[in-house]
Amino acid sequence: MNRVVTQHENAFFAAQRRASGAAQVAEKKAAVQKAMDEQGRLLTRADKIATRIYRAQVDSVADVIAKLRVLVVQEEDIHPAVRTCLRNLRQLSRK
């Protein structure tokens, strides 16, 4: 009898570990998917900004910076990569 109970307990705990592991895997997959969706959204936004700048037919780095500032102000948040791009462009225009 004891052996049967132990087997049931072992089976229960094993099933519990599998369920916990499956939940962790599902959480990780969801986090990866969310990150991929965010990356796709950012790439889409960057592509739109690049397209707008290209269509504006800018002649100098200063014009690019001006266009970027206008476009970034229109966005509700500024991604760190865009900030870095603006900083780099400002440095280039000063040289």
N, C-alpha and C positions, 0 to 999 in steps of 0.2 A: 504494500500500500504506500509506504513511504517513497519507494522508488517511482511509483506512478505519479505521485504529487510532485516530486522533484522534476520529473520529465515535463510535466505540465507547466511548472514554474519556469523551467529552462526555456521551453517553447514560448511561453508568454514573454519573458524578458528578451528573447531573441527577436520575436516579432516587434516588440517595443523598440528595440535598437534599430531594426530595419526601417520602421516607420519614422523614427527620429532621423535616421540617415537620409531617407527619402525626402523628408521635409527640408533638411539642410540643403540637399541637392536642388530641390525646387526653389528655395530661397536664392541660392547662388545663381541658378539659371535666370530667375527673375531680375536679379541685380545686374547680371551681364546684359540681358535684353534691354533693361532700362538705360544702361550706359551706352549701348549701341544706338538706341533711339535718340538719346541726347546728342551723341556724336553726329548722327545723321542730320538732326535738326540744326546743329551748329554749322555743319558743312553746307547745308542748304542756305543758311543765312549768309555765310561767307561767300558762297557762289553768287547770291543775289547782289551783295554789296560789290563784288568784283565786276559783275555784269553792268551794274549801274555806273561804276567808275569808267569802265571801258566805253560804254555808250556816250559818256560825257566828253570823251576825247580830250583828256587832260594833256597839257603840254609840259608840265614840270612836277617835281615832287611836291612842291608847295600846293599846287592845284589838287594833287591826290590827297594830301593831308586835309585840305579844306573840304573836299567832297566827303572824305571819311568822317570828319567831324559832324557834318550835316547829317549823314546817314546814321551815325552812332547816336546822335541826339534823338533821332526818331525812334530808336530802339529803347525799350524800357530798361534794359540792363546791358552793361558792357562786359563782354567776355574777356578774361585775362589775355587771351591770345590777340584780341583786337587792340587792347591797351599796349601790348608789347609791339605790335605792328606799328601803331601810331608813334610810339617812342622811337623806334628804329627809323621810321621815315623822317621824324623831326631831326634826328641826329644826322641822317644823310643830307637833309636839306641845308644844314648848317655848314657842312664841309665844302 
